[in-house]
Amino acid sequence: MSTARPDQNDEVEQLLLNARLRDELEPFLDESVEVVNTRCMPTRLENEYLASMLAWERAPVLPISHWFQPELRLPHPDSRSDSEVRQLLWETIEALHSKQIVLDFTDHLCDRDLYRLIYRDILPSLEKKIERTNTYLHWQCIDVNDNPDVWLRYYATEEEREIWQDETGGTLPPSEDPPYPRRMPRWPL
C-alpha cells in the first residue's frame, strides 16, 4: 500500500513530464526558453508552455489550403455571382474556423473582397499547422503598418487613435462604423 498522497503523485508525474519535455526540446533550445521565468510558475503550467513550444517546433509548414482533406480549393472570385460568393464565403469561414483559423478585422471588406483575400492570400499562405486544441491562428485582414487609415477609421479605440497621432503626428481619419459588420466565429475565451 502506497503512503504517498495523490497530490504528491501528481507532482512527481509533473516533474517527470518536465524532464521529458526538456529533453525533447534540447535540439531546439534558444533564448525563447529563457523568455519565461519558469521559477515563478507551477510545474504544470511550465509543462504546458514547454509542450506548446515542442508542438511549434515539430509542426509542419504547409499552405493553409493543405490543412484540409481534400485540399480546400475555391473557385475564382470573379467566376461567381454575389449570392454564390456570399454562400462560399461563409462555408469557407466555417471551414477555416474548424481548423482553428480566426479572421480578424473583416468588417471593412465586402463579401467579395473578403473572399478574394481568402482565395489569394490566406489559402496559399505557408503556416505552421499546430495540432493543439487551445491554439488558434489569427489572420488580420488589414495591415496596420501599410494601411493605418483603415485600422484607425474602423477598429482603433479612441486611446489607440490618440497614441498613433502622438507617435506619428499624422492626421486622424474620422472614426466610423465599419460598412460590413459580421458575426464571425471567434476563438473560445
VORO-938012 format. One line per 10 residues: number of its first residue (from 1); their letters; for each residue x negated, z negated, y of N, C-alpha, C, O. Coordinates in steps of 0.1 Angstrom, whole numbers. Example, Ala and Ser with C-alpha at 12.3 -4.5 7.8 and 13.67 -1.06 7.14 Angstrom:
2
1	AS	-132:-78:-57:-123:-78:-45:-132:-78:-33:-142:-85:-33 | -128:-71:-22:-137:-71:-11:-129:-79:0:-134:-80:11
***
This chain:
189
1	MSTARPDQND	-8:0:-12:0:0:0:-9:0:12:-18:-8:13 | -6:9:22:-14:10:34:-9:0:44:3:-3:46 | -19:-6:51:-16:-16:61:-16:-10:75:-14:-17:85 | -20:3:76:-21:9:89:-7:12:95:2:15:88 | -6:9:108:7:12:115:9:27:117:-1:34:117 | 21:31:117:24:45:119:17:51:132:12:62:131 | 17:44:143:10:49:155:-5:50:153:-11:59:159 | -11:42:144:-25:43:141:-27:56:133:-37:63:136 | -19:59:124:-20:71:116:-19:83:125:-27:93:123 | -10:83:134:-8:94:143:-21:96:152:-25:107:154
11	EVEQLLLNAR	-26:85:156:-38:85:165:-50:91:157:-57:99:162 | -51:87:144:-62:93:136:-60:108:134:-69:115:135 | -47:112:131:-44:126:129:-47:134:142:-52:145:141 | -44:128:154:-47:135:166:-62:136:169:-66:147:173 | -69:126:165:-84:127:167:-90:137:157:-99:144:161 | -85:138:145:-90:148:135:-86:162:140:-94:171:140 | -74:164:146:-70:177:151:-79:180:163:-82:192:164 | -82:170:171:-90:173:183:-104:178:179:-109:187:185 | -110:172:169:-123:176:164:-122:191:158:-131:199:161 | -111:194:151:-110:207:145:-108:217:157:-114:228:156
21	LRDELEPFLD	-100:214:167:-98:224:178:-111:226:185:-114:237:189 | -118:215:188:-131:217:195:-141:225:187:-148:233:193 | -141:223:174:-150:232:165:-146:247:166:-154:255:167 | -133:249:166:-128:263:166:-130:269:180:-132:282:181 | -130:261:190:-133:266:204:-147:268:207:-151:274:217 | -156:262:199:-171:263:202:-176:277:206:-183:277:216 | -172:287:199:-178:300:203:-173:305:216:-179:314:223 | -162:299:221:-156:304:234:-159:295:246:-154:298:257 | -166:284:243:-167:274:254:-174:279:266:-184:287:266 | -168:275:277:-173:278:290:-168:267:300:-164:257:295
31	ESVEVVNTRC	-169:270:313:-166:259:322:-151:256:322:-147:246:328 | -142:264:316:-128:261:316:-124:249:309:-114:242:311 | -133:245:299:-130:233:292:-133:221:301:-126:210:299 | -142:222:310:-146:211:319:-137:210:331:-138:201:339 | -128:220:333:-119:220:345:-110:208:344:-106:202:354 | -105:205:332:-96:194:330:-104:182:325:-112:183:316 | -101:171:332:-108:158:328:-100:152:316:-90:145:318 | -105:155:304:-98:151:292:-99:136:290:-92:130:282 | -108:129:297:-109:114:296:-97:107:302:-94:96:299 | -90:115:310:-78:109:317:-65:113:311:-54:109:316
41	MPTRLENEYL	-65:119:299:-53:123:293:-53:119:278:-63:117:272 | -41:116:273:-40:112:259:-44:123:250:-44:135:254 | -49:119:238:-54:129:229:-44:140:225:-47:151:224 | -31:136:224:-21:145:220:-20:156:231:-19:168:228 | -20:152:244:-20:162:255:-32:171:255:-32:183:258 | -44:164:253:-56:172:253:-56:182:241:-60:194:243 | -50:179:230:-49:188:219:-40:200:222:-43:211:219 | -29:197:230:-20:208:234:-28:218:243:-27:230:242 | -36:212:252:-44:220:261:-54:229:253:-55:241:255 | -61:222:244:-71:229:236:-65:240:227:-70:251:226
51	ASMLAWERAP	-53:237:221:-46:247:213:-42:259:221:-42:270:217 | -37:256:234:-34:268:242:-46:276:246:-45:288:247 | -57:270:248:-70:277:251:-73:286:239:-77:297:240 | -72:280:227:-76:287:215:-66:299:213:-71:310:209 | -54:297:215:-44:308:214:-47:319:224:-46:331:220 | -51:315:236:-55:325:246:-67:333:241:-67:346:242 | -77:326:236:-90:333:232:-87:343:220:-94:353:219 | -78:339:211:-75:347:199:-65:358:201:-63:366:192 | -58:357:212:-47:367:214:-51:381:215:-61:383:222 | -44:390:209:-48:404:211:-44:409:224:-34:405:230
61	VLPISHWFQP	-51:419:230:-48:425:242:-41:439:238:-47:447:232 | -28:440:242:-20:452:239:-12:456:251:-9:448:259 | -8:469:251:2:473:261:15:465:258:18:464:246 | 22:461:268:34:453:266:44:461:257:51:455:249 | 44:474:258:53:482:250:50:480:235:59:482:227 | 38:477:232:34:475:218:37:461:213:35:458:201 | 42:452:221:46:439:217:59:440:209:63:430:202 | 66:451:208:78:453:202:77:462:189:68:470:189 | 85:459:180:86:467:167:100:472:166:109:464:163 | 102:485:167:92:496:171:88:494:185:94:487:193
71	ELRLPHPDSR	78:502:189:74:502:203:85:504:213:94:513:210 | 85:497:223:96:498:234:92:510:242:83:510:250 | 100:521:241:99:533:249:112:535:256:123:535:251 | 110:538:269:122:541:277:122:555:282:111:562:283 | 134:561:284:135:574:289:130:574:304:131:564:311 | 125:585:308:120:587:322:132:583:332:143:587:329 | 129:575:342:139:571:352:147:583:358:159:581:361 | 141:594:360:148:605:367:157:613:357:164:622:362 | 156:610:344:164:617:335:178:611:332:185:615:323 | 181:600:339:193:592:336:201:591:348:196:590:360
81	SDSEVRQLLW	214:589:346:224:586:357:222:572:362:215:564:355 | 227:568:373:227:555:378:232:545:369:227:534:366 | 244:548:363:250:539:353:242:537:341:241:526:335 | 235:548:336:227:547:324:214:539:327:210:531:319 | 209:541:339:197:533:343:201:518:344:193:510:339 | 212:515:350:216:501:350:217:495:337:213:484:334 | 224:502:327:225:497:314:212:495:307:209:485:301 | 203:505:308:190:505:302:181:494:308:174:487:301 | 183:492:321:175:482:328:178:468:323:169:460:319 | 191:465:321:195:451:317:191:449:302:187:438:298
91	ETIEALHSKQ	192:460:294:188:459:280:173:456:279:168:448:271 | 165:463:288:151:461:289:147:447:294:138:441:289 | 154:442:304:151:429:310:153:419:298:145:410:297 | 164:420:291:166:410:280:156:412:269:151:402:264 | 152:424:266:141:426:256:128:420:260:121:413:253 | 124:422:273:112:416:278:113:401:278:103:394:274 | 125:395:281:126:381:281:125:376:266:120:365:264 | 130:383:257:128:379:243:114:378:238:111:371:229 | 105:385:245:90:384:243:84:375:253:71:375:255 | 92:367:260:87:357:269:80:363:281:70:358:286
101	IVLDFTDHLC	86:374:286:81:380:299:93:378:309:104:383:307 | 89:372:320:99:369:331:95:378:343:83:378:347 | 105:384:348:102:393:360:106:384:373:117:379:374 | 97:383:382:99:376:394:99:385:406:93:396:406 | 106:381:417:107:389:429:112:403:427:106:413:429 | 124:404:422:131:417:419:142:421:428:146:432:428 | 146:411:436:159:413:444:157:423:456:168:426:462 | 146:428:459:144:438:469:144:452:464:145:462:471 | 144:453:451:144:466:444:158:470:439:165:462:433 | 162:482:441:174:487:435:172:489:420:160:488:415
111	DRDLYRLIYR	182:490:412:181:491:398:171:502:394:163:500:385 | 172:514:400:163:525:396:149:522:399:140:525:391 | 146:515:410:132:512:414:127:501:404:115:502:401 | 135:492:401:130:481:391:128:488:378:118:485:371 | 137:496:373:135:503:361:122:511:361:114:511:351 | 120:518:372:108:527:374:95:518:373:85:522:367 | 96:506:379:84:497:379:81:492:364:70:492:360 | 92:489:357:90:485:343:84:497:335:75:495:327 | 90:509:337:86:521:330:71:524:333:63:527:324 | 68:524:345:55:529:350:44:518:350:32:522:346
121	DILPSLEKKI	47:506:353:37:496:355:37:485:344:26:481:339 | 48:480:340:49:468:331:46:472:316:37:467:310 | 54:482:311:53:485:297:39:490:293:34:487:282 | 32:498:301:18:503:297:7:492:300:-4:494:296 | 11:481:307:1:472:311:-5:464:299:2:460:290 | -19:464:299:-26:456:288:-25:441:291:-31:437:302 | -20:434:282:-18:419:284:-21:412:271:-19:418:261 | -26:400:272:-28:391:261:-14:387:255:-6:381:262 | -12:390:242:1:386:236:-2:372:229:-8:372:218 | 3:362:235:1:348:230:13:344:223:25:345:228
131	ERTNTYLHWQ	11:340:210:22:336:202:25:321:203:23:313:193 | 29:316:214:33:302:216:46:302:223:50:310:231 | 55:292:218:68:292:223:70:287:237:80:289:243 | 60:280:242:61:275:256:53:283:266:50:278:277 | 49:295:263:40:303:271:48:315:276:53:323:268 | 49:317:289:57:329:295:47:337:303:39:331:311 | 49:350:303:41:359:312:51:361:324:62:366:322 | 46:358:335:54:361:348:49:373:354:37:374:358 | 57:383:356:54:396:362:60:396:376:72:396:378 | 51:395:386:56:395:400:58:410:404:49:418:404
141	CIDVNDNPDV	70:413:408:74:427:411:71:430:426:76:440:431 | 62:422:432:57:426:445:42:422:445:38:413:437 | 34:429:453:20:425:455:20:419:469:20:426:479 | 19:406:469:19:398:482:8:403:491:9:403:503 | -4:405:485:-15:409:493:-14:423:499:-18:426:510 | -9:433:491:-8:447:495:4:449:504:4:457:513 | 15:441:502:27:443:510:33:429:513:44:425:508 | 27:422:522:32:409:526:46:409:533:53:400:533 | 49:421:539:62:422:546:74:419:537:83:412:541 | 74:425:525:85:423:515:86:408:512:97:402:512
151	WLRYYATEEE	75:402:508:75:388:505:80:379:516:88:370:515 | 74:382:528:78:374:540:93:376:544:100:366:547 | 97:388:542:111:391:546:121:385:537:132:379:541 | 119:386:523:129:382:514:127:370:506:136:363:501 | 114:365:504:112:355:494:105:342:500:107:331:495 | 97:344:510:89:333:516:98:322:522:108:326:529 | 95:310:520:102:299:527:97:299:542:87:305:545 | 104:292:550:100:291:564:86:285:565:78:289:574 | 83:275:557:70:269:557:59:279:554:49:280:560 | 62:287:543:52:297:539:50:308:550:39:313:552
161	REIWQDETGG	61:311:556:61:321:567:52:316:579:44:323:584 | 54:303:582:46:298:593:31:297:589:22:300:598 | 28:293:577:14:292:572:8:306:573:-3:308:578 | 15:316:568:10:330:568:7:334:583:-3:340:586 | 16:331:592:14:336:606:2:328:612:-6:334:619 | 1:315:609:-11:308:614:-24:313:609:-34:314:616 | -24:317:596:-36:321:590:-40:336:594:-52:339:595 | -30:344:596:-33:358:598:-31:363:613:-37:372:617 | -23:355:620:-20:359:634:-10:371:634:-8:377:645 | -5:375:623:4:386:622:17:383:627:21:372:629
171	TLPPSEDPPY	25:394:629:39:393:633:48:391:621:47:399:612 | 57:381:622:66:379:610:78:389:611:84:391:622 | 81:395:600:94:402:599:105:393:599:104:381:596 | 117:397:603:129:388:602:131:384:588:129:391:578 | 136:371:586:139:367:573:153:372:569:162:370:577 | 154:378:557:167:384:553:170:380:539:161:377:531 | 183:381:535:186:380:521:183:393:514:184:404:520 | 177:393:502:174:405:495:186:413:493:197:408:490 | 185:427:493:197:436:492:202:437:478:214:441:476 | 195:433:467:200:435:454:198:422:446:190:421:436
181	PRRMPRWPL	206:412:449:204:399:442:208:400:427:218:407:424 | 200:394:419:202:395:404:201:381:398:194:372:403 | 208:379:387:207:366:380:198:370:368:203:373:357 | 185:369:370:175:372:360:173:361:350:175:349:353 | 170:364:337:167:354:328:154:347:333:145:353:337 | 154:334:331:143:326:336:136:319:324:141:319:313 | 124:313:326:118:306:316:124:292:316:129:287:327 | 125:285:305:131:272:304:123:262:312:111:262:312 | 131:253:319:124:243:327:122:230:318:116:221:323
***
